Amino acid sequence: MGILAIILGLLIYRGGGALSWEFLTSEPKGLFLGTAGGIFPAILGTFSLLAIATVAAAFPALLVSIYIVEYGNGAWFAKFCNYVVQSMVGIPSILIGLFGYSCFVVYLGFGISLLAGGLTLSVMIFPTVTVLMRDALKAVNGEYRLIGEILGVSKGYILKKVILPEASPNLLSAVLLAMGYAAGATAPIMVTAAVILTRGGISLHNPVMALPFHLYILFSQHVSIERAYGTALVLVLMLLCINSLSQYLRYRYEKRVTHFD
């Protein structure tokens, strides 16, 4: 709590003065880009990247976690899948970026684009989402599965009607936590999607601005330290909102279960 308070306090002290309606809703401007104007294209680009990454990673992660927990039954292939997912969690993000560049930008021909960046982020968060979803399914009371077997109900029916509804708050929480992880990633999008400035709307086949990359440019090029801190403050507040929503969903679920018991 103290560390979080110090970080927020520093960001508010150094970057709070940069926050304004214009800063949040306009494009970067100035002789040195970013010394004036705002960060709206970066905010829009960040949410667009997160949307693609979440859709592309969540459904495969759910299928893999369902197989490992519900259908694997300790089989060697289920153990192998679990091992691969656990190993992928530790891969550095810059290596994920290089893979995304080689696969999506060059081999598949997407170029430096929103689509390539979103898919690269999906590869990065896939193992994290899978592990969190796997744990969410394991946390469901095993008596539901046992009673279903005793009554002769199919595993698929129990999964659809009981297991997934019971685990849904924690599954959604897993997705939100992974979104927070992806929102702050710079290395994967630096070589696949992000540019200093974009004109016009969002398109799958065009590059985008993103908050982490814009923050990197402002700091590394010493464009505007105050606006860099302001951008960092917006990014941290966005991450806090995502994580707070995740914790709220988990709290509501635990409260509902306690009330039911």
N, C-alpha and C positions, 0 to 999 in steps of 0.2 A: 504493500500500500504506500509506503514511504517513497520507494523508488518511482512508482507511477506518479505520485504527487509531485515529485521533483521534476520528472520529465515534462508533465503537463504545465507545471509552473514556469519552467524555462521556456517552453514553446509559447505560452501565453505572453510572457514578459518580452520575449524577443520578436514574436510574430503577430501578437494580438493587434498591433496598430495597423497591420496590413489588411486585416479582414474588413470587408465592406461588401455592400450589395454589388457594386461594380466588380470587385475582385472575384466574386463567386459567379458572376453572370456574363462576363465579357472575355474577349480574346486577349492574348498577350500582345503588348504594343511596346513602342519605344525604339530608340536608335539601337540599343542593345536589347534584343527581344527579351521581354520579361521585366524590364525596368518600369513598365507601366502596364495598364490593362489588367486582365484577370486570368483565371485558370479554368474557365468553364469548359473549353474543349478537352482539357485534361481530365476533368471530372467525368464528362460524358464518355470519353474514350476508356477510362478505367472501368466504368460500369458495363460498357459494351464488352470489354475483354472478359470481365467476370461472368457475364451472362453466357457467353459462348463456352468458357471453361467449365462452368457449373453444369450446363446441359450435357456437354461432351463427356464429363467425368462421372457424374452422379449415377446415371443409369447403368453403365458397365460396372461401376463399383458396387452397386446394389446387387447385380446379378452374381458377381464373384463372391460377395459376402454371404449371399443366400446359399450358394453352392457349398462354401466352406462350412457354414454353421448347420444348415438344414439337410443337405444331401451328401456331403462328403463322408460323414460317418467314420472319420479317421483313415480314409483311404489314402494311398500314397500320393495320388494326384492332388487331393485336397491339401495335404501337407506341403506338397511342392508349391502349389499356388500361394499358400500362406507364407512360405519361405521367400518366394519371389517378391511378394508385396512388402514384406518386412524389410527386405534388402533394398527395395526401391526407395523407401522412405529416407534412407541416408545418402542418396545421390545428390551431390552439390547442384544448386540451381543453375550454375553457369554451364554444367554439362548438359542439363536439360535444354538450355538455350541453344547449345551447339547442335544437339540432336534435332531440335525443332527447325533450326536453320537448314540443316542438311536434308531433312525429310520433307518438311512442308514448304519451305521457301524455294529450295533448289530442285529436289527430286520431283515433287508434285506440282511445282510451278506456280505456287500461290503468290510468290514474291513477298516483299516486306508489306504485310497487310494485317488488318484486324483479324481475319480468319486464321492466318498462320500463328499470330500471337496468342489468340484464344485457345487454339488446339495445343500449342506448346504449354500453356498454363494448365490445360486439362491433364496433360501427361504428368506435370509436376504435382498436382494435387490428388491425382487418382489414387496412389497408395495411401495417402493420409485419409481420404474419404473412405476407402475400403476398410482400413483398420478401425476407424471410428464406427462405421456401420456394422462391422463384424461384432464389435463389442456391444453395440446397441441390441443386436439380435440375441447375443448370448445372455444379455441382462434380462430378457423376458423370462418369466417364471416357467421352468421346465415342466411343471405340472400340467400346463395346457397341452403340451405335446404328448405327455403320457396319457392323459384322459382321452385325447383324440385317438391314440392307438388302441386303447381299451375299447372304445366305442366303435372302432372300425372305420373311423372317418379318414379320408385320404389326407396325406401330408400336404398336398397342394391346397386343399380346402382350408385346413387349419392355418396354413401360412397366409392365405388370402384374407380370411375372416377374423383371425385372432392375432397371429404373431405380428404381421405388419401393422395393423392398427395399434397394437400395444406399443410397438417400437417406434411408431411414426414421429413422436416428438423428438426422440433422441436421434432418429435418422435425419430429420430436418436440422437439428442442432449440429450434426456432423457436417452437413453441407454448408451451413453458415460459418462454422469454424474454418473450413477449408477455403471458403471465399475470403475470409479475413487474411488467411495465409497468402493467398494469391494476390490480394490487393496491394501488398507491400513488396512484391517481388519485382526487382529491376532487371537482373541479368537475363531471364528468359525473353523478356519483351524487347530488350535493348537491341538484339540481333534479329528479331523476327517481326516486330510490329511498330515500335515507337519511333517518332520523329520529333524534331524541335517544334515545328508548326504545321498545322493543317488548315486548309481552307475548304469551306463547304460542309456538307453533312457527313454522317457516318455511313461508310460503305464497307462491305465485307472484303473487298479486293483493294482497298486503299489503306495506307498506313494511318495511324492515329496518334494523338497525344495521350499521355498517361501520367498520372500524378507522380509515381516513383521516378520515372525518367525525367520529367520536368523538374522535380526537386534536385535530381542529380546534376542536371545542367546548370541550374541556378547556383548551386554550391560550388561545383567544380570549376565553373567559368567566372565565379565571383560577380555574377550579374547583379544580384540584389540580395544581400543577406537577410534583410527584413522580410522580403517576399518569399525567400526560401523557407524561413521559419514559419511564415504564414501558411505556405503550401504544406509543410510538414504537420502543422497543427490541424489543417483540414483532413489530411490523410489519417492522422491518429484518431481524430474524432469520428471519422467514418469507420475505422476499425473497432473503436469502442462501441459504437452503435450496433455493429454486426454481432460482436461478442456478447453485448448486453441482451440482444434479442435471443441469442442462443441460450444464454443462462436463464432468461425468463421462460422460454419454452420448457426447459428442463425442470424449472421450479414448479410450473403449472402442472406438469406431468406427475412429479413426485407428490405434489399436494393432492392431486386427484386420486392417486393410488393409495395414499395414506387415508384419505377420507373414505375410499371404498373399503379398505381393510377395517 
